[in-house]
Amino acid sequence: MIRFEQVSVRYADTDAPVLHDVNLVVPEGELCLVLGRTGSGKSTLLRCVNGLVPHFTGGTLTGRVTVAGRDTRTHPPRELADVVGVVPQDPLAGFVTDTVEDELAYGMESLGVAPAVMRRRVEETLDLLGLAELRTRPLLSLSAGQQQRVAIGAVLTTHPQVLVLDEPTSALDPPAAEEVLAALTRLVHDLGLTVLVAEHRLERVVQYADRVIHVPGRGLPVEIGAPADILRAAAVAPPVVELGRWAGWSPLPLSVREARRHAEPLRARLAQLSVPGRPPTTARTDKSGEVQGLVVEYGDLLALRGIDLEVRRGEVAAVMGRNGAGKSTLLRALVGLQRPSSGTVRVRGRDPRELAAGELVCTVGYVPQEPSDLLWSETVEEECTHADEDTGASPGTAAGLLAVLAPDISPAAHPRDLSEGQRLALALAVVLAGDPPLLLLDEPTRGLDYGAKRRLTRTLRELASAGTAVLLATHDVELVAELADRVVVLADGELVTDGPTIEVVCASPAFAPQVAKVMAPLQWLTVDSIAKALAG
């Protein structure tokens, strides 16, 4: 179905090709997972499939890419639209209509499908993806998981032979991600669709994959093979695979179920040990941020309902909950971007809306879900220079932070040309240049591979040790297990849980990390904690 023959891609003003001599074949009716480090070339590989590279992105493509027999060199994206359907990372940005039903029909209208056929396909897709009850709903009123299913449905109604998805679960809570992946699996098994998925949260996807394409970047060859074969030596791997590597299990487990079959002897050894607590953080008597009785309304929608929350100096707290629970609204209120309907918001004892811009950036740092909102310069170097000037930091401060978070970014690169994870690293470096005592992060691991996530975790731990309070809203249960001292769970705008991380996540099937599920009923969260306990 998809064939790459000696494919190389080089963009203008780059020292080396993004992809080099790629040879691979993806058969019909398979779900193929594309993995690799942030910025390794995964998105470029996906864009080669529907002709966006090079017809839209520019650059030079050598070799040959064929999809269903069509050569992408001679067929631009519009001539591949009936064969390849693409679901972008942010489905909302790709919507062109207002309601679910209209969005499902739009692609067929563009291809000139007969009205009677359009009506039939819309009904079939509504049933296939469980969207029938949402058919008249405005797209903006849907949860992120529902929007993702609509985006997939809008592509499916055109009856493509290949479906390409870039980070389809990155913004979804765990239950919503399972909904989307279940729908994709059903399409592969029941309709014979060929699906190509690029995803950093491998723990969610790898057990569903028929094969894996590993894009290591840095001029190294692209590999394709069975998931267990590729992941045995890959630089990026989900926690359950890391646990299997460390324990020497064979065959290598790809799912929690497979790992639990191996884990009984390990659980017996760990049952004799006490679970290590997190190292004590800086004194937690000082309130870096506080909300009391916080109520936020969007028209008729009550987004937050009387929230009381404190974030103290040196603490890393994670806010979790399903999409639409009010996590982002809470962070926006703390940075002064959202006016409360009632209640109080204080950052270091002051209302953030009363602070001047220069004072605000040095009091509370905020990185939104879309880091590009903070980036406006022409180059990475200019972005870092402006950050130092705006915050009064020493020259080179932001650039030094960026070198730690994402060491491979060229200073001359345009921020819009960076990968999602690289833009996040740049935005975080810009915010941290002001050394704010309170740091707010909204989905900080979206687009990050495991290596980049480890660097982020290390940076945030160092900040907390120095006294910075960190509050992050996230669906990434593995990040929470590695980093957070405390977990706050919101549901429908209400605070329903607030407690130590190990107690909250181990008691929740939805928010438990993979290692906790493998080790249950024992309360262990990470491979590192197990390895250190047994070594000690």
NUBAPA-201563 format. One record per residue (C-alpha): residue in one letter; x, y, z. Coordinates in nm, 4 decimals. Example, Ala and Ser with C-alpha at 12.3 -4.5 7.8 and 13.67 -1.06 7.14 Angstrom:
BEGIN
rest | xx | yy | zz
A | 1.2300 | -0.4500 | 0.7800
S | 1.3670 | -0.1060 | 0.7140
This chain:
BEGIN
rest | xx | yy | zz
M | 0.0000 | 0.0000 | 0.0000
I | 0.2812 | 0.2439 | 0.0949
R | 0.6304 | 0.2113 | -0.0472
F | 0.9415 | 0.4247 | 0.0144
E | 1.2352 | 0.3627 | -0.2202
Q | 1.5684 | 0.5321 | -0.1422
V | 1.3834 | 0.8387 | -0.0109
S | 1.5793 | 1.1355 | 0.1227
V | 1.4396 | 1.4750 | 0.2200
R | 1.6446 | 1.7883 | 0.2717
Y | 1.5042 | 2.1300 | 0.3570
A | 1.6666 | 2.4574 | 0.2548
D | 1.9380 | 2.5952 | 0.4833
T | 1.9878 | 2.2630 | 0.6664
D | 2.3204 | 2.0878 | 0.7039
A | 2.1887 | 1.7339 | 0.6701
P | 1.8801 | 1.5609 | 0.5290
V | 1.5887 | 1.5028 | 0.7642
L | 1.5344 | 1.1595 | 0.6110
H | 1.8146 | 0.9652 | 0.4423
D | 1.7792 | 0.6628 | 0.2107
V | 1.4520 | 0.5390 | 0.3586
N | 1.3327 | 0.2027 | 0.2273
L | 1.0138 | 0.0541 | 0.3670
V | 0.6870 | -0.1108 | 0.2724
V | 0.3602 | -0.0899 | 0.4684
P | 0.1110 | -0.3574 | 0.3555
E | -0.2610 | -0.3003 | 0.3239
G | -0.4734 | -0.3335 | 0.6385
E | -0.2046 | -0.2762 | 0.9021
L | -0.1726 | -0.0300 | 1.1879
C | 0.1826 | 0.0999 | 1.1752
L | 0.3286 | 0.3054 | 1.4604
V | 0.5923 | 0.5682 | 1.3767
L | 0.8225 | 0.6447 | 1.6684
G | 1.1366 | 0.8470 | 1.7247
R | 1.2869 | 1.1337 | 1.9176
T | 1.1404 | 1.4829 | 1.9038
G | 1.2506 | 1.6428 | 1.5769
S | 1.3799 | 1.3162 | 1.4282
G | 1.1703 | 1.3443 | 1.1117
K | 0.8495 | 1.1566 | 1.1955
S | 0.6211 | 1.4348 | 1.0730
T | 0.8258 | 1.4672 | 0.7545
L | 0.7837 | 1.0951 | 0.6894
L | 0.4068 | 1.1225 | 0.7394
R | 0.3848 | 1.4244 | 0.5075
C | 0.5637 | 1.2318 | 0.2344
V | 0.2700 | 0.9898 | 0.2265
N | 0.0141 | 1.2455 | 0.1070
G | 0.2527 | 1.4585 | -0.0976
L | 0.2777 | 1.7564 | 0.1385
V | 0.6520 | 1.6919 | 0.1143
P | 0.7760 | 1.8442 | -0.1073
H | 0.4753 | 2.0041 | -0.2865
F | 0.3680 | 2.2143 | 0.0141
T | 0.6605 | 2.2198 | 0.2589
G | 0.9301 | 2.2821 | 0.0001
G | 1.2707 | 2.1217 | 0.0221
T | 1.4124 | 1.8489 | -0.1994
L | 1.2844 | 1.4916 | -0.2128
T | 1.4913 | 1.2267 | -0.3858
G | 1.3843 | 0.8676 | -0.4361
R | 1.0267 | 0.7542 | -0.4784
V | 0.7152 | 0.7362 | -0.2589
T | 0.4129 | 0.5494 | -0.3921
V | 0.0729 | 0.5137 | -0.2274
A | -0.1776 | 0.2721 | -0.3811
G | 0.0411 | 0.2844 | -0.6916
R | 0.0457 | 0.6638 | -0.7215
D | 0.3822 | 0.8392 | -0.7249
T | 0.3754 | 1.1426 | -0.4930
R | 0.6318 | 1.3216 | -0.7103
T | 0.3780 | 1.3492 | -0.9922
H | 0.0602 | 1.3529 | -0.7813
P | 0.0221 | 1.6613 | -0.5566
P | -0.1866 | 1.6377 | -0.2374
R | -0.5156 | 1.7230 | -0.4142
E | -0.4698 | 1.4191 | -0.6409
L | -0.4081 | 1.1930 | -0.3404
A | -0.7007 | 1.3203 | -0.1320
D | -0.9241 | 1.0285 | -0.2283
V | -0.6546 | 0.7777 | -0.1278
V | -0.4885 | 0.9320 | 0.1791
G | -0.6746 | 1.0905 | 0.4687
V | -0.4780 | 1.3008 | 0.7174
V | -0.5842 | 1.3833 | 1.0737
P | -0.3651 | 1.6644 | 1.2139
Q | -0.2357 | 1.6939 | 1.5686
D | -0.4890 | 1.9646 | 1.6535
P | -0.8251 | 1.8568 | 1.5062
L | -0.9955 | 2.1827 | 1.5994
A | -0.7555 | 2.3763 | 1.3783
G | -0.8579 | 2.1638 | 1.0806
F | -1.2358 | 2.1994 | 1.1139
V | -1.4023 | 2.4129 | 0.8470
T | -1.7712 | 2.3897 | 0.9464
D | -1.9712 | 2.4423 | 1.2655
T | -2.1472 | 2.1122 | 1.3413
V | -2.0572 | 1.7436 | 1.3488
E | -2.2789 | 1.6422 | 1.0565
D | -2.1589 | 1.9264 | 0.8344
E | -1.7953 | 1.8454 | 0.9078
L | -1.8456 | 1.4812 | 0.8138
A | -1.9936 | 1.5860 | 0.4791
Y | -1.7453 | 1.8598 | 0.3872
G | -1.4683 | 1.6383 | 0.2479
M | -1.7146 | 1.4534 | 0.0239
E | -1.8495 | 1.7838 | -0.1086
S | -1.4957 | 1.8832 | -0.2037
L | -1.4545 | 1.5552 | -0.3964
G | -1.7916 | 1.5897 | -0.5740
V | -1.9587 | 1.2862 | -0.4169
A | -2.3277 | 1.2470 | -0.5056
P | -2.5711 | 1.3723 | -0.2355
A | -2.7363 | 1.0320 | -0.1847
V | -2.3964 | 0.8680 | -0.1362
M | -2.2913 | 1.1467 | 0.1016
R | -2.5975 | 1.0935 | 0.3190
R | -2.5369 | 0.7185 | 0.3397
R | -2.1679 | 0.7590 | 0.4279
V | -2.2427 | 1.0168 | 0.6982
E | -2.4870 | 0.7777 | 0.8647
E | -2.2412 | 0.4881 | 0.8416
T | -1.9621 | 0.6947 | 0.9933
L | -2.1807 | 0.8253 | 1.2763
D | -2.2556 | 0.4654 | 1.3744
L | -1.9007 | 0.3385 | 1.3230
L | -1.7437 | 0.5985 | 1.5542
G | -2.0265 | 0.6294 | 1.8058
L | -2.1130 | 0.9864 | 1.7045
A | -2.4840 | 0.9497 | 1.6278
E | -2.5951 | 1.1337 | 1.9429
L | -2.3609 | 1.4234 | 1.8585
R | -2.4671 | 1.4784 | 1.4961
T | -2.6192 | 1.8240 | 1.5492
R | -2.3772 | 1.9414 | 1.8177
P | -2.1517 | 2.2447 | 1.7558
L | -1.7908 | 2.1320 | 1.7175
L | -1.6741 | 2.3830 | 1.9775
S | -1.9020 | 2.2238 | 2.2384
L | -1.7376 | 1.8802 | 2.2095
S | -1.4713 | 1.7351 | 2.4351
A | -1.1235 | 1.6808 | 2.2897
G | -1.1880 | 1.3077 | 2.2522
Q | -1.5127 | 1.3725 | 2.0667
Q | -1.3414 | 1.6276 | 1.8420
Q | -1.0711 | 1.3744 | 1.7608
R | -1.3318 | 1.1153 | 1.6598
V | -1.5100 | 1.3741 | 1.4428
A | -1.1790 | 1.4604 | 1.2730
I | -1.1237 | 1.0917 | 1.1976
G | -1.4817 | 1.0585 | 1.0750
A | -1.4485 | 1.3605 | 0.8447
V | -1.1613 | 1.1812 | 0.6729
L | -1.3288 | 0.8395 | 0.6684
T | -1.6366 | 0.9597 | 0.4795
T | -1.4147 | 1.0155 | 0.1743
H | -1.3304 | 0.6408 | 0.1874
P | -0.9496 | 0.6712 | 0.1850
Q | -0.7334 | 0.3625 | 0.1667
V | -0.4717 | 0.5107 | 0.4017
L | -0.5272 | 0.7070 | 0.7245
V | -0.2391 | 0.9157 | 0.8615
L | -0.2559 | 1.0550 | 1.2166
D | -0.0041 | 1.2805 | 1.3913
E | -0.0135 | 1.2534 | 1.7733
P | -0.3842 | 1.1577 | 1.7880
T | -0.3906 | 1.1114 | 2.1680
S | -0.1525 | 1.3865 | 2.2797
A | -0.4273 | 1.6152 | 2.4157
L | -0.6623 | 1.3443 | 2.5401
D | -0.7292 | 1.2089 | 2.8864
P | -0.6675 | 0.8312 | 2.9221
P | -1.0315 | 0.7190 | 2.8729
A | -1.0744 | 0.9442 | 2.5671
A | -0.7467 | 0.8139 | 2.4214
E | -0.8709 | 0.4577 | 2.4611
E | -1.1912 | 0.5529 | 2.2742
V | -0.9941 | 0.6892 | 1.9784
L | -0.7539 | 0.3931 | 1.9643
A | -1.0412 | 0.1456 | 1.9871
A | -1.2032 | 0.3199 | 1.6897
L | -0.8788 | 0.3029 | 1.4892
T | -0.8325 | -0.0666 | 1.5696
R | -1.1870 | -0.1379 | 1.4556
L | -1.1200 | 0.0408 | 1.1248
V | -0.8094 | -0.1693 | 1.0626
H | -0.9701 | -0.5005 | 1.1558
D | -1.3149 | -0.4497 | 1.0044
L | -1.2502 | -0.2292 | 0.7004
G | -0.8937 | -0.3219 | 0.6069
L | -0.7793 | 0.0403 | 0.6366
T | -0.4051 | 0.1052 | 0.6442
V | -0.3268 | 0.3342 | 0.9388
L | -0.0032 | 0.5239 | 1.0020
V | 0.0216 | 0.6779 | 1.3515
A | 0.2999 | 0.8974 | 1.4919
E | 0.2754 | 0.9060 | 1.8698
H | 0.5101 | 0.9866 | 2.1576
R | 0.2934 | 0.8286 | 2.4273
L | 0.3866 | 0.4783 | 2.3220
E | 0.2323 | 0.3220 | 2.6309
R | -0.1072 | 0.3999 | 2.4800
V | -0.0521 | 0.2696 | 2.1278
V | 0.2195 | 0.0075 | 2.0978
Q | 0.0054 | -0.2922 | 2.1949
Y | -0.2259 | -0.2184 | 1.9000
A | 0.0511 | -0.1883 | 1.6359
D | 0.1161 | -0.4558 | 1.3731
R | 0.4561 | -0.3101 | 1.3000
V | 0.6745 | -0.0174 | 1.4001
I | 0.8718 | 0.2347 | 1.1950
H | 1.1608 | 0.3735 | 1.4005
V | 1.2904 | 0.7120 | 1.2830
P | 1.6069 | 0.7683 | 1.4913
G | 1.7142 | 1.0900 | 1.3141
R | 2.0722 | 1.2198 | 1.3067
G | 2.1368 | 1.0491 | 0.9751
L | 2.0764 | 0.6997 | 1.1131
P | 1.8768 | 0.4523 | 0.8998
V | 1.5009 | 0.4190 | 0.9434
E | 1.3973 | 0.0727 | 1.0665
I | 1.0704 | -0.1165 | 1.0221
G | 0.9737 | -0.4406 | 1.1942
A | 0.7673 | -0.6145 | 1.4592
P | 0.7067 | -0.3971 | 1.7698
A | 0.8972 | -0.6227 | 2.0109
D | 1.1969 | -0.6462 | 1.7758
I | 1.2240 | -0.2697 | 1.7240
L | 1.1593 | -0.1741 | 2.0872
R | 1.4176 | -0.4165 | 2.2266
A | 1.6927 | -0.1717 | 2.1287
A | 1.5096 | 0.1538 | 2.0485
A | 1.6141 | 0.4702 | 2.2319
V | 1.2490 | 0.5471 | 2.3097
A | 1.0248 | 0.2902 | 2.4768
P | 0.7177 | 0.2878 | 2.7046
P | 0.7614 | 0.2062 | 3.0766
V | 0.6298 | -0.1500 | 3.0451
V | 0.8981 | -0.2214 | 2.7833
E | 1.1665 | -0.0565 | 2.9990
L | 1.0569 | -0.2780 | 3.2877
G | 1.0810 | -0.5842 | 3.0643
R | 1.4282 | -0.4827 | 2.9445
W | 1.5496 | -0.4239 | 3.2991
A | 1.4049 | -0.7521 | 3.4294
G | 1.5246 | -0.9500 | 3.1282
W | 1.1793 | -1.0805 | 3.0390
S | 1.1342 | -1.2739 | 2.7165
P | 0.9302 | -1.2312 | 2.5092
L | 0.9400 | -0.8578 | 2.5701
P | 0.5985 | -0.7418 | 2.6989
L | 0.4159 | -0.4698 | 2.5065
S | 0.1106 | -0.4399 | 2.7323
V | 0.0309 | -0.4404 | 3.1040
R | -0.1440 | -0.7746 | 3.0644
E | 0.1658 | -0.9371 | 2.9139
A | 0.3913 | -0.7821 | 3.1778
R | 0.1772 | -0.9073 | 3.4674
R | 0.2268 | -1.2629 | 3.3417
H | 0.6013 | -1.2192 | 3.3947
A | 0.5868 | -1.0099 | 3.7109
E | 0.4830 | -1.2486 | 3.9898
P | 0.8416 | -1.3279 | 4.1041
L | 0.9282 | -0.9574 | 4.0951
R | 0.6194 | -0.8675 | 4.2982
A | 0.7164 | -1.1299 | 4.5549
R | 1.0601 | -0.9693 | 4.5982
L | 0.9170 | -0.6178 | 4.6185
A | 0.6575 | -0.7243 | 4.8763
Q | 0.9431 | -0.7539 | 5.1260
L | 1.0493 | -0.3928 | 5.0729
S | 0.8930 | -0.0616 | 5.1617
V | 0.8092 | 0.1776 | 4.8788
P | 1.0594 | 0.4657 | 4.8873
G | 0.9073 | 0.8082 | 4.9416
R | 1.0042 | 1.1123 | 4.7395
P | 1.2980 | 1.3186 | 4.8679
P | 1.1786 | 1.6008 | 5.0913
T | 1.1344 | 1.9277 | 4.9042
T | 1.1986 | 2.2811 | 5.0228
A | 0.9868 | 2.4025 | 5.3151
R | 0.6228 | 2.4187 | 5.2152
T | 0.4843 | 2.6835 | 5.4435
D | 0.5062 | 2.9694 | 5.1896
K | 0.2108 | 2.9947 | 4.9508
S | 0.3272 | 3.0673 | 4.5976
G | -0.0246 | 3.0530 | 4.4569
E | -0.3719 | 3.0274 | 4.6080
V | -0.7360 | 3.0295 | 4.4988
Q | -1.0296 | 3.0441 | 4.7382
G | -1.3915 | 2.9839 | 4.6412
L | -1.2943 | 3.0225 | 4.2746
V | -1.5905 | 3.0224 | 4.0369
V | -1.5479 | 3.0741 | 3.6622
E | -1.8338 | 3.0879 | 3.4132
Y | -1.8342 | 3.0883 | 3.0333
G | -2.1841 | 3.2106 | 2.9535
D | -2.4161 | 2.9363 | 3.0748
L | -2.1275 | 2.6944 | 3.1374
L | -1.9956 | 2.6712 | 3.4932
A | -1.6286 | 2.5804 | 3.4379
L | -1.5050 | 2.5967 | 3.8000
R | -1.7281 | 2.5565 | 4.1026
G | -1.5863 | 2.6992 | 4.4242
I | -1.2285 | 2.5685 | 4.4017
D | -0.9995 | 2.6020 | 4.7068
L | -0.6352 | 2.5233 | 4.6296
E | -0.2900 | 2.6175 | 4.7537
V | 0.0446 | 2.5607 | 4.5806
R | 0.3414 | 2.5952 | 4.8105
R | 0.7062 | 2.6769 | 4.7656
G | 0.9163 | 2.3864 | 4.6382
E | 0.6149 | 2.1724 | 4.5517
V | 0.5278 | 1.9992 | 4.2246
A | 0.1518 | 1.9521 | 4.2004
A | -0.0317 | 1.7903 | 3.9081
V | -0.3897 | 1.8755 | 3.8128
M | -0.5600 | 1.5833 | 3.6397
G | -0.9088 | 1.5036 | 3.5153
R | -1.0950 | 1.4315 | 3.1969
N | -1.1025 | 1.6795 | 2.9076
G | -1.3251 | 1.9734 | 2.9977
A | -1.2859 | 1.9287 | 3.3739
G | -1.1543 | 2.2850 | 3.4222
K | -0.7765 | 2.2283 | 3.4407
S | -0.6756 | 2.4923 | 3.1855
T | -0.9262 | 2.7398 | 3.3282
L | -0.7660 | 2.7026 | 3.6724
L | -0.4201 | 2.7786 | 3.5313
R | -0.5468 | 3.0762 | 3.3300
A | -0.7084 | 3.2192 | 3.6435
L | -0.3802 | 3.1890 | 3.8355
V | -0.1903 | 3.3821 | 3.5698
G | -0.4607 | 3.6490 | 3.5417
L | -0.5858 | 3.5598 | 3.1942
Q | -0.9262 | 3.4490 | 3.3208
R | -1.1474 | 3.6750 | 3.5288
P | -1.3194 | 3.4896 | 3.8155
S | -1.6957 | 3.5154 | 3.8464
S | -1.6396 | 3.5032 | 4.2219
G | -1.3690 | 3.4014 | 4.4662
T | -1.0101 | 3.5204 | 4.4992
V | -0.6833 | 3.4463 | 4.3215
R | -0.3473 | 3.5304 | 4.4768
V | 0.0091 | 3.4822 | 4.3521
R | 0.2636 | 3.5605 | 4.6211
G | -0.0172 | 3.7399 | 4.8006
R | -0.1220 | 3.9597 | 4.5076
D | -0.3940 | 3.9488 | 4.2436
P | -0.2147 | 3.8646 | 3.9141
R | -0.4524 | 4.0881 | 3.7160
E | -0.3207 | 4.3896 | 3.9060
L | 0.0439 | 4.3262 | 3.8157
A | 0.2163 | 4.5119 | 3.5317
A | 0.3331 | 4.2910 | 3.2450
G | 0.7029 | 4.3173 | 3.3358
E | 0.6319 | 4.2283 | 3.6973
L | 0.3903 | 3.9490 | 3.6070
V | 0.6397 | 3.7503 | 3.3958
C | 0.8831 | 3.7496 | 3.6881
T | 0.6113 | 3.6458 | 3.9356
V | 0.4240 | 3.3690 | 3.7559
G | 0.5367 | 3.1808 | 3.4455
Y | 0.2765 | 3.0252 | 3.2183
V | 0.3226 | 2.7917 | 2.9213
P | -0.0130 | 2.7251 | 2.7465
Q | -0.1127 | 2.4133 | 2.5547
E | -0.0110 | 2.5831 | 2.2303
P | 0.3443 | 2.7111 | 2.2968
S | 0.3473 | 2.9043 | 1.9673
D | 0.1227 | 3.1601 | 2.1386
L | 0.4339 | 3.2806 | 2.3252
L | 0.6659 | 3.2893 | 2.0223
W | 0.6772 | 3.5842 | 1.7823
S | 1.0393 | 3.6413 | 1.6715
E | 1.1944 | 3.5369 | 1.3390
T | 1.4618 | 3.3086 | 1.4851
V | 1.5222 | 3.1023 | 1.7978
E | 1.8183 | 3.3249 | 1.8851
E | 1.6065 | 3.6401 | 1.8694
E | 1.3382 | 3.4748 | 2.0812
C | 1.5922 | 3.3977 | 2.3540
T | 1.7462 | 3.7448 | 2.3365
H | 1.4073 | 3.9157 | 2.3720
A | 1.3222 | 3.6896 | 2.6669
D | 1.6383 | 3.7958 | 2.8492
E | 1.5629 | 4.1624 | 2.7807
D | 1.1959 | 4.1411 | 2.8821
T | 1.2714 | 3.9714 | 3.2137
G | 1.5930 | 4.1534 | 3.2968
A | 1.7889 | 3.8290 | 3.2926
S | 2.1585 | 3.8107 | 3.2101
P | 2.2307 | 3.7727 | 2.8359
G | 2.2363 | 3.4063 | 2.7383
T | 2.0024 | 3.2917 | 3.0177
A | 1.7199 | 3.1710 | 2.7928
A | 1.9615 | 3.0181 | 2.5416
G | 2.1335 | 2.8271 | 2.8214
L | 1.8010 | 2.6904 | 2.9450
L | 1.7093 | 2.5877 | 2.5908
A | 2.0397 | 2.4055 | 2.5478
V | 1.9474 | 2.1889 | 2.8474
L | 1.5888 | 2.1217 | 2.7399
A | 1.6475 | 2.0704 | 2.3660
P | 2.0182 | 2.0698 | 2.2755
D | 1.9715 | 2.0081 | 1.9014
I | 1.7847 | 2.3273 | 1.8070
S | 1.9653 | 2.5622 | 1.5688
P | 1.9704 | 2.9282 | 1.6875
A | 1.8970 | 3.0345 | 1.3277
A | 1.5804 | 2.8220 | 1.2970
H | 1.2412 | 2.9911 | 1.2741
P | 1.0236 | 2.8947 | 1.5761
R | 0.7363 | 2.7962 | 1.3447
D | 0.9629 | 2.5441 | 1.1697
L | 1.0350 | 2.3554 | 1.4921
S | 0.8597 | 2.0375 | 1.5927
E | 0.5846 | 2.0525 | 1.8554
G | 0.8233 | 1.9359 | 2.1272
Q | 1.0959 | 2.1796 | 2.0250
R | 0.8525 | 2.4729 | 2.0316
L | 0.7495 | 2.3691 | 2.3811
A | 1.1130 | 2.3607 | 2.4941
L | 1.1705 | 2.7094 | 2.3479
A | 0.8568 | 2.8516 | 2.5114
L | 0.9584 | 2.7001 | 2.8455
A | 1.3083 | 2.8490 | 2.8186
V | 1.1552 | 3.1900 | 2.7412
V | 0.9287 | 3.1702 | 3.0479
L | 1.1973 | 3.0366 | 3.2820
A | 1.4327 | 3.3228 | 3.1932
G | 1.2339 | 3.5376 | 3.4365
D | 1.2905 | 3.2867 | 3.7205
P | 0.9250 | 3.3063 | 3.8349
P | 0.8520 | 3.1625 | 4.1813
L | 0.5343 | 2.9990 | 4.0427
L | 0.5424 | 2.8020 | 3.7181
L | 0.2198 | 2.6913 | 3.5442
L | 0.2388 | 2.4330 | 3.2651
D | -0.0577 | 2.3209 | 3.0549
E | 0.0060 | 1.9774 | 2.8962
P | 0.3862 | 2.0246 | 2.9081
T | 0.4736 | 1.6880 | 2.7485
R | 0.2608 | 1.7232 | 2.4356
G | 0.4924 | 1.6389 | 2.1474
L | 0.7821 | 1.5290 | 2.3716
D | 0.9584 | 1.1949 | 2.3380
Y | 1.0785 | 1.0057 | 2.6442
G | 1.4278 | 1.1563 | 2.6353
A | 1.2931 | 1.5116 | 2.6151
K | 1.0481 | 1.4286 | 2.8924
R | 1.3328 | 1.3092 | 3.1148
R | 1.5185 | 1.6367 | 3.0554
L | 1.2032 | 1.8317 | 3.1394
T | 1.1507 | 1.6258 | 3.4547
R | 1.5086 | 1.6859 | 3.5644
T | 1.4756 | 2.0615 | 3.5051
L | 1.1483 | 2.0857 | 3.6989
R | 1.2914 | 1.8872 | 3.9909
E | 1.5874 | 2.1250 | 4.0073
L | 1.3519 | 2.4233 | 4.0028
A | 1.1414 | 2.2724 | 4.2838
S | 1.4546 | 2.2004 | 4.4880
A | 1.5484 | 2.5681 | 4.4518
G | 1.2054 | 2.6717 | 4.5819
T | 0.9937 | 2.7171 | 4.2677
A | 0.6345 | 2.6014 | 4.2960
V | 0.5224 | 2.4032 | 3.9898
L | 0.1590 | 2.3421 | 3.8981
L | 0.1010 | 2.1391 | 3.5842
A | -0.2203 | 2.0337 | 3.4152
T | -0.1635 | 1.7058 | 3.2366
H | -0.3053 | 1.3801 | 3.1070
D | 0.0417 | 1.2235 | 3.1109
V | 0.0192 | 0.9723 | 3.3953
E | 0.3814 | 0.8657 | 3.3451
L | 0.5060 | 1.2234 | 3.3964
V | 0.2969 | 1.2508 | 3.7136
A | 0.4457 | 0.9261 | 3.8454
E | 0.8007 | 1.0514 | 3.7851
L | 0.7618 | 1.4092 | 3.9004
A | 0.4619 | 1.5109 | 4.1095
D | 0.4552 | 1.5244 | 4.4898
R | 0.0813 | 1.5744 | 4.4913
V | -0.2147 | 1.5156 | 4.2599
V | -0.5329 | 1.7207 | 4.2380
V | -0.8221 | 1.5700 | 4.0408
L | -1.0968 | 1.7886 | 3.8941
A | -1.4309 | 1.6659 | 3.7594
D | -1.6927 | 1.8935 | 3.6038
G | -1.5280 | 2.1976 | 3.7601
E | -1.5145 | 2.0546 | 4.1128
L | -1.2144 | 1.9429 | 4.3150
V | -1.2771 | 1.5760 | 4.3959
T | -0.9330 | 1.4527 | 4.5104
D | -0.6223 | 1.6157 | 4.6555
G | -0.3480 | 1.3989 | 4.8018
P | -0.0018 | 1.2423 | 4.7700
T | 0.0728 | 1.1117 | 4.4218
I | 0.1210 | 0.7470 | 4.5132
E | -0.2108 | 0.7302 | 4.6982
V | -0.4148 | 0.9079 | 4.4299
V | -0.2852 | 0.7396 | 4.1133
C | -0.2630 | 0.3865 | 4.2535
A | -0.6280 | 0.4102 | 4.3563
S | -0.7401 | 0.5168 | 4.0072
P | -0.7547 | 0.2744 | 3.7110
A | -0.7703 | 0.5715 | 3.4724
F | -0.4698 | 0.7633 | 3.6094
A | -0.2412 | 0.4787 | 3.7228
P | 0.0916 | 0.4560 | 3.5337
Q | 0.1907 | 0.1322 | 3.3627
V | 0.4315 | 0.0165 | 3.6326
A | 0.1672 | 0.0660 | 3.9025
K | -0.0743 | -0.1518 | 3.7045
V | 0.1879 | -0.4242 | 3.6600
M | 0.2870 | -0.4210 | 4.0278
A | -0.0653 | -0.3895 | 4.1757
P | -0.1661 | -0.4334 | 4.4518
L | 0.1836 | -0.3113 | 4.5498
Q | 0.2297 | 0.0651 | 4.5161
W | 0.5287 | 0.1163 | 4.2878
L | 0.5190 | 0.3898 | 4.0246
T | 0.8368 | 0.3773 | 3.8154
V | 1.1030 | 0.1404 | 3.6859
D | 1.3743 | 0.3549 | 3.8494
S | 1.2195 | 0.3247 | 4.1948
I | 1.2052 | -0.0544 | 4.1612
A | 1.5616 | -0.0808 | 4.0331
K | 1.7013 | 0.1409 | 4.3099
A | 1.5086 | -0.0413 | 4.5822
L | 1.6340 | -0.3836 | 4.4738
A | 1.9885 | -0.2557 | 4.4202
G | 1.9893 | -0.1035 | 4.7684
